[in-house]
Amino acid sequence: MRRAEPRLRQFATMVAVALFVGTAAFAGLPRSHAIELVARAAVQPGPIHRLPSGRRWY
């Protein structure tokens, strides 16, 4: 149990640092760029149009 405590503290510190760095990196992005990233991930693909030859047109 005594060995687990320093490892647990070290893990918690690493997680806290990673969250801080990730938050700082995301906050450092220009707002329009951050909004574009979120919007691009949320966009639904367009409908598939079928041509008379049977091929798909996206």
Secondary structure, DSSP 4 states (H G I P E B T S, - for coil): -TTHHHHHHHHHHHHHHHHHHHHHHHHHS-HHHHHHHHHHHHPPPPPPEEPTTS-EE-
